[in-house]
Amino acid sequence: MVRAQLSQAELSDIMAKGAILTHAVLNRANLNQADLTLTRMNHADLSRANLSGANLTDADLVEAFFARANLMGANLTNANLTRAELMSANLAGVILRGATMPDGKVHR
């Protein structure tokens, strides 16, 4: 689903393991508790999306846009967030073990 238009979509609890959502528009989408393990979401627009409790383990999130997104309690273990935009995102309780952060550093 390259360049998928999913603005404001109701996708809570979706099982999308390994999905290819490169350049997808998911702003204001509800991805609460979604399984997004191994997804490719580089360059995706996730601004104001609800990703609370989502599993983004091993996800490719290079240059993804998370401005004002809710990532509370999300699992981003080993995710690649290189050059991702996290401005004003809610990162409370996020698991970042092994994640590559926007500046390229790996979170320990």
Backbone torsions as a table, in degrees:
resi	resn	phi	psi	omega
1	MET	NA	56.1	177.4
2	VAL	-65.6	133.5	-179.2
3	ARG	61.9	28.1	178.3
4	ALA	-61.1	140.2	178.2
5	GLN	-102.7	97.4	-175.2
6	LEU	-125.0	33.2	178.2
7	SER	-58.0	134.1	176.3
8	GLN	61.0	18.2	179.7
9	ALA	-69.0	146.1	175.9
10	GLU	-94.5	100.5	-175.0
11	LEU	-126.6	24.5	-178.7
12	SER	-62.6	142.7	179.5
13	ASP	65.0	12.2	-179.8
14	ILE	-66.0	143.4	175.1
15	MET	-102.8	98.5	-175.3
16	ALA	-123.1	35.1	-177.7
17	LYS	-55.4	126.5	176.9
18	GLY	77.8	8.9	-178.5
19	ALA	-65.1	149.2	175.9
20	ILE	-106.1	107.4	-177.5
21	LEU	-123.1	37.4	179.6
22	THR	-60.5	130.9	-179.5
23	HIS	62.7	17.9	179.5
24	ALA	-68.7	148.9	174.9
25	VAL	-105.1	107.3	-177.3
26	LEU	-123.9	25.8	-178.3
27	ASN	-63.0	137.5	-178.8
28	ARG	62.1	14.5	177.1
29	ALA	-73.7	149.9	176.0
30	ASN	-100.1	105.8	179.0
31	LEU	-115.9	30.0	179.7
32	ASN	-55.6	128.1	177.6
33	GLN	60.6	19.3	-179.4
34	ALA	-71.4	145.5	173.1
35	ASP	-95.4	102.1	-178.3
36	LEU	-115.2	28.5	179.0
37	THR	-57.8	135.1	176.8
38	LEU	62.7	16.5	179.3
39	THR	-74.6	153.4	173.4
40	ARG	-107.7	105.3	-177.4
41	MET	-124.6	31.2	179.9
42	ASN	-64.9	139.5	-178.4
43	HIS	66.2	14.7	179.3
44	ALA	-76.3	147.5	175.3
45	ASP	-97.5	104.6	179.2
46	LEU	-114.0	26.7	-179.0
47	SER	-62.6	134.8	179.9
48	ARG	58.7	16.2	176.6
49	ALA	-76.0	152.2	175.7
50	ASN	-100.0	105.4	178.9
51	LEU	-114.5	25.1	-177.3
52	SER	-62.3	130.4	179.3
53	GLY	70.8	7.4	-179.2
54	ALA	-72.2	150.7	176.1
55	ASN	-102.6	108.9	-179.9
56	LEU	-115.2	31.2	179.6
57	THR	-59.4	131.5	178.3
58	ASP	61.6	20.7	179.8
59	ALA	-77.2	146.5	174.8
60	ASP	-95.4	106.4	-175.0
61	LEU	-120.5	28.7	-178.5
62	VAL	-59.6	126.3	179.4
63	GLU	58.5	23.3	173.8
64	ALA	-71.7	152.0	-175.7
65	PHE	-111.7	107.3	-176.6
66	PHE	-111.0	24.4	-177.0
67	ALA	-55.8	125.9	178.7
68	ARG	59.5	20.1	176.5
69	ALA	-77.0	153.5	176.2
70	ASN	-100.9	105.9	179.3
71	LEU	-109.5	17.5	-175.4
72	MET	-53.6	121.4	176.8
73	GLY	74.6	8.8	179.9
74	ALA	-71.7	151.1	177.4
75	ASN	-102.6	111.1	-179.4
76	LEU	-113.9	30.8	179.6
77	THR	-56.9	127.2	178.9
78	ASN	60.1	15.6	177.9
79	ALA	-73.2	150.6	177.5
80	ASN	-103.9	106.7	-178.7
81	LEU	-107.4	23.3	-178.4
82	THR	-54.5	126.2	179.8
83	ARG	59.4	18.6	175.0
84	ALA	-71.7	150.9	178.9
85	GLU	-102.6	114.8	-177.7
86	LEU	-115.2	22.2	-176.1
87	MET	-57.3	123.0	177.1
88	SER	61.4	19.4	175.7
89	ALA	-76.2	147.0	176.1
90	ASN	-84.7	110.0	-177.9
91	LEU	-110.4	19.0	-179.0
92	ALA	-62.0	125.6	175.9
93	GLY	72.6	12.1	-179.5
94	VAL	-71.1	138.4	176.5
95	ILE	-94.3	118.4	-175.2
96	LEU	-118.9	17.0	-176.7
97	ARG	-56.3	120.0	178.1
98	GLY	76.5	2.8	-179.0
99	ALA	-73.9	142.3	173.2
100	THR	-88.6	117.5	-174.1
101	MET	-80.1	169.2	-177.7
102	PRO	-52.7	-32.0	-179.3
103	ASP	-86.2	3.1	178.9
104	GLY	94.2	-7.8	179.9
105	LYS	-79.6	146.2	178.2
106	VAL	-91.5	126.8	-179.9
107	HIS	-77.3	132.2	-179.2
108	ARG	-98.9	NA	NA
